Amino acid sequence: MNAPVSTSSRGGAWLLEPTEGAGAFTPEQFSEEQRLIAQTADEFVQQEVLPVLELMEQKDWKIARSLVQRAGELGLLGVDVPEAYGGVGLDKVTSIIVSERVAACASFAATFGGQANLTVLPIFLFGTEAQKQKYLPKLLSGELVGAYALSEPGSGSDALGAKAKAVRQPDGSFVLSGEKMWITNGGFADLFIVFAKVDGEQFSCFIVERAFKGVSNGKEEHKMGLLGSSTTPLILQDVKVPAENLLGEVGKGHKVAFNVLNFGRFKLGAMCSGGARVAIGEAAKYAAQRKQFGQPIANFGAIKHKLAEMTIRQYAIESLVYRTGGLIDATLAATPHEATDGSPVLAAVEEFAVEASIAKVAGSEMLDYVLDENVQIHGGNGFVADYPAERHYRDARVNRIFEGTNEINRMLIPGMLVRRALKGDLPLVAAARQLQAEILEPSAPAVAGGDGRPLADERRTLAACKKVGLMALGLAMQRYGQSLTDQQEVLMYVSDILMDVYSAESAVLRALDSQARKIGTADLQTDAARVFVSDAAARVESNARCALAAMAEGDTLRTQLAALRRLLKVVPVDTVTLRRRIAEAVTAKGGYIFG
Ligand SMILES: Cc1cc2nc3c(=O)[nH]c(=O)nc-3n(C[C@H](O)[C@H](O)[C@H](O)COP(=O)(O)OP(=O)(O)OC[C@H]3O[C@@H](n4cnc5c(N)ncnc54)[C@H](O)[C@@H]3O)c2cc1C
């Protein structure tokens, strides 16, 4: 395994620390073993999954089940689990690689995620030794298929509002009743991670086998996309669940639910990156062969802009996803622990929960942009089922809805930072106060100049964007105090600024690393980072203006806006020339050029 390069092991610290000196794990640092796993996963999806997708879209779940088994044989299901339970026990970067590559077939990625992330992880992270021994080897070989049953007809985002009941019996067992909704793998799973309230109050988690009397699933949902994955209600009619199938503690089900979601969000970001890679390849090939006005449409500036922008946005997300994976691995490496002990993994993933939410929101929105442009580049052919562009477009839409909607995650990003600050885990309040004093001085200088190394202007712009993010968040905390959570519109602006900062910095760090390693695409990576930072700075300014105008008025607002202008005195780069260079490389390669 490569030692991930990173200076900061605290989640959210990037907002307060300078870009200079920070390191990041990047796809260019993959080990031989990681490259091999990427290749195995790629070949599995291309040769074994995609050829049977149509059958799965007709709900042939025997095929889906056999593919889960095949993924188990190849070791793809067990990356996060030690060998003692039948896994392969590799690092989180490898886990991201698998998620990213499996996402080349979105329907199967949902089935795979339902198993490897939503069933295996809760049992590994919260199970007793007996539960792990009993269920994990069979789940990791694919002999058993699992599903995760949290949502209900009346509670989706408000997951703790669940109505499903678990009534404690004198012999220690529980009787579960209720209905769960939208359960991935619901039509054929053998095992369900079910959330229900003990005695109507204490939110708890259980391992429920389909073989238990009273367990059944409802009809398949008629979905917009992911037609090759099963989604059904789960019906629990007085299901007797033995005491030993309680997962975690009574009343602590939220710990299971929220930690699994953290993990899931981080992997969903990787899946979005995987989907975008595929679509960029399709768009590039189509644009090179489709002729209009006597020439390939790839020659037109409007199409070049699209191909380049798809690539640049994907580059930023891929960079932030692997950077986060590297940070989690570095944190784990610094915590001596037994491989069978899941608690350090939980702590490391929780440490980077803000980054996981960013990966989920920014990743899913990047993917929707890329897939929309893929349809557009295909013209009429993008709107019909003869080409995969149409299916990708439908399949991806749900990424903004599940694993916590993008609205809920947008609230969580600044919300979690504020909580960490109030707990004293992050010196955000002091930094915001110092910044306020500094920037409200009329004579305050713009952020200091570059150092002659590559991307000096971009690093300067990033420093300014960080200050703007800190200023907006600090002012929001000061203005609203305890009632900040009621100010969702302001929180969304702040969230968008923070996402742009983390994405842009991840792209810059990767381009710098590639320059230092003399990677063949380093100059194109630098172009991509320059375009992303230039556009991000404009978005940051616009979001900050809206947030500030909601929080202040009159002279105070005017002073703040003057400070904002001083900070973000950014000369835009020639994005047209940079994008053309990237587009031409994408067309020449017939696909995504990085990673
Ligand atoms: C294909 C598919 C597969 C799924 N798989 C699973 C699965 O395997 N297991 C499982 O348990 N669930 C699963 N889900 C359910 C999914 O997690 C929920 O749909 C999701 O959490 C949103 O809940 P909801 O649909 O009830 O929407 P709601 O919570 O009703 O939200 C509706 C809208 O209101 C917004 N909203 C809600 N609350 C707030 C708030 N406080 N502030 C601001 N905006 C708010 C939301 O962002 C959204 O835009 C799946 C869903 C789909 C479509």
PDBQT file of the ligand as one rigid body, heavy atoms in Angstrom, charges set to zero:
ROOT
HETATM    1  C1  LIG A 601     -34.046   3.658  -5.942  1.00  0.00    +0.000 C 
HETATM    2  C2  LIG A 601     -34.055   3.892  -4.478  1.00  0.00    +0.000 A 
HETATM    3  C3  LIG A 601     -33.376   3.020  -3.643  1.00  0.00    +0.000 A 
HETATM    4  C4  LIG A 601     -33.402   3.211  -2.264  1.00  0.00    +0.000 A 
HETATM    5  N1  LIG A 601     -32.791   2.299  -1.444  1.00  0.00    +0.000 NA
HETATM    6  C5  LIG A 601     -32.985   2.363  -0.100  1.00  0.00    +0.000 A 
HETATM    7  C6  LIG A 601     -32.526   1.323   0.744  1.00  0.00    +0.000 A 
HETATM    8  O1  LIG A 601     -31.897   0.356   0.301  1.00  0.00    +0.000 OA
HETATM    9  N2  LIG A 601     -32.808   1.410   2.074  1.00  0.00    +0.000 N 
HETATM   10  C7  LIG A 601     -33.489   2.459   2.613  1.00  0.00    +0.000 A 
HETATM   11  O2  LIG A 601     -33.702   2.471   3.810  1.00  0.00    +0.000 OA
HETATM   12  N3  LIG A 601     -33.927   3.480   1.827  1.00  0.00    +0.000 NA
HETATM   13  C8  LIG A 601     -33.703   3.456   0.491  1.00  0.00    +0.000 A 
HETATM   14  N4  LIG A 601     -34.177   4.459  -0.321  1.00  0.00    +0.000 N 
HETATM   15  C9  LIG A 601     -34.904   5.566   0.269  1.00  0.00    +0.000 C 
HETATM   16  C10 LIG A 601     -34.139   6.869   0.262  1.00  0.00    +0.000 C 
HETATM   17  O3  LIG A 601     -33.102   6.790   1.195  1.00  0.00    +0.000 OA
HETATM   18  C11 LIG A 601     -35.157   7.999   0.562  1.00  0.00    +0.000 C 
HETATM   19  O4  LIG A 601     -35.954   8.143  -0.593  1.00  0.00    +0.000 OA
HETATM   20  C12 LIG A 601     -34.452   9.296   0.917  1.00  0.00    +0.000 C 
HETATM   21  O5  LIG A 601     -33.866   9.200   2.183  1.00  0.00    +0.000 OA
HETATM   22  C13 LIG A 601     -35.423  10.480   0.921  1.00  0.00    +0.000 C 
HETATM   23  O6  LIG A 601     -36.546  10.218   1.695  1.00  0.00    +0.000 OA
HETATM   24  P1  LIG A 601     -38.013  10.455   1.105  1.00  0.00    +0.000 P 
HETATM   25  O7  LIG A 601     -38.101   9.773  -0.206  1.00  0.00    +0.000 OA
HETATM   26  O8  LIG A 601     -38.986  10.077   2.147  1.00  0.00    +0.000 OA
HETATM   27  O9  LIG A 601     -38.098  12.012   0.839  1.00  0.00    +0.000 OA
HETATM   28  P2  LIG A 601     -38.496  13.118   1.899  1.00  0.00    +0.000 P 
HETATM   29  O10 LIG A 601     -37.700  12.955   3.143  1.00  0.00    +0.000 OA
HETATM   30  O11 LIG A 601     -39.966  13.199   2.009  1.00  0.00    +0.000 OA
HETATM   31  O12 LIG A 601     -37.977  14.431   1.163  1.00  0.00    +0.000 OA
HETATM   32  C14 LIG A 601     -38.690  15.096   0.125  1.00  0.00    +0.000 C 
HETATM   33  C15 LIG A 601     -37.977  16.413  -0.176  1.00  0.00    +0.000 C 
HETATM   34  O13 LIG A 601     -37.994  17.253   0.991  1.00  0.00    +0.000 OA
HETATM   35  C16 LIG A 601     -36.683  17.601   1.359  1.00  0.00    +0.000 C 
HETATM   36  N5  LIG A 601     -36.573  17.631   2.812  1.00  0.00    +0.000 N 
HETATM   37  C17 LIG A 601     -36.960  16.695   3.711  1.00  0.00    +0.000 A 
HETATM   38  N6  LIG A 601     -36.658  17.086   4.955  1.00  0.00    +0.000 NA
HETATM   39  C18 LIG A 601     -36.044  18.277   4.853  1.00  0.00    +0.000 A 
HETATM   40  C19 LIG A 601     -35.463  19.188   5.784  1.00  0.00    +0.000 A 
HETATM   41  N7  LIG A 601     -35.417  18.950   7.085  1.00  0.00    +0.000 N 
HETATM   42  N8  LIG A 601     -34.912  20.320   5.308  1.00  0.00    +0.000 NA
HETATM   43  C20 LIG A 601     -34.903  20.587   3.987  1.00  0.00    +0.000 A 
HETATM   44  N9  LIG A 601     -35.427  19.776   3.053  1.00  0.00    +0.000 NA
HETATM   45  C21 LIG A 601     -35.986  18.640   3.483  1.00  0.00    +0.000 A 
HETATM   46  C22 LIG A 601     -35.786  16.503   0.760  1.00  0.00    +0.000 C 
HETATM   47  O14 LIG A 601     -34.460  16.963   0.587  1.00  0.00    +0.000 OA
HETATM   48  C23 LIG A 601     -36.505  16.220  -0.543  1.00  0.00    +0.000 C 
HETATM   49  O15 LIG A 601     -36.127  17.153  -1.513  1.00  0.00    +0.000 OA
HETATM   50  C24 LIG A 601     -34.107   4.308  -1.713  1.00  0.00    +0.000 A 
HETATM   51  C25 LIG A 601     -34.772   5.206  -2.562  1.00  0.00    +0.000 A 
HETATM   52  C26 LIG A 601     -34.757   5.005  -3.919  1.00  0.00    +0.000 A 
HETATM   53  C27 LIG A 601     -35.517   5.957  -4.794  1.00  0.00    +0.000 C 
ENDROOT
TORSDOF 0
